[in-house]
């Protein structure tokens, strides 16, 4: 895993899309789990290079595999889980705002390979600090090509849309998504929605394939992972408390259990 940054959050122009970073994941990273997270300013275009897995996108799991392009816009919660070999391009802004908040685009191998080679070229150019060239390549070549492929017959295109879920269960998930940094009490959430804890846990697991507590942990760890990557000098102790843990040992234990690696080792993998 390695993430190369071009612009930080202090410099983007809100009126246009701009390059933020490019991340490369290899087969050696498949043992590391990426928790549920969202980017408030950044959209991501991910090229799945090899393998297959199940990614949690918005509020359900999707099967993803090699030769697919995945797009997640700003604010869309996603959980890649065990990482597949891929190239991920992060952009300030939303280049596909006219299409939807997220999508999966399955392509023929030859078409995908040509597109993925452009993404790999962008990564290698960013390695040698050619950010302006990379930004031009992404915004004026790669994004228009994806637009054209979406509207080309024969390609399998799937929008990531909200799924039907009981309102009470959806409210629990929304509360966790917006308040995971705080103390979250499932008993209190259940009674607040006039439901028993057992009902909430059972129905939550039916729809999201995990308990509310496990989802809460994934949200906390996923956001912690983002901070570890994007703020390399920010103290790990501060991150632990910022995402809702009560102590550093509690955070370390949960992080290793979810990610398969310690917070400091995870940070070094991306640097």
Buried (B, 14 or more C-beta within 10 A) or exposed (E): BBBBBBBEEEEBEEEEBBBBBBBBBBEEBBEBBBBBBBBEBBBBBBBBBEBEBBBBBBBBBBEBEBBBBBBBBBEBBBBBBBBBBBBBBBBBBBBBEEBBBBBBBBBEEEBBEEBBEBBBBBBEBBEEEBBEBBBEBBBEBBBEBBBEBBEEEEBEBBEBEEEEBBEBBBBBBEBBBEBBBEEBEBEEBBEEBEBEBEBBBEBBBEBBEBBBEBBBBBBBBBBBBBBBBBEEEEEBEEBBBBBBBEEBEEBBEBBBEBBBBEBEBBBEBBE
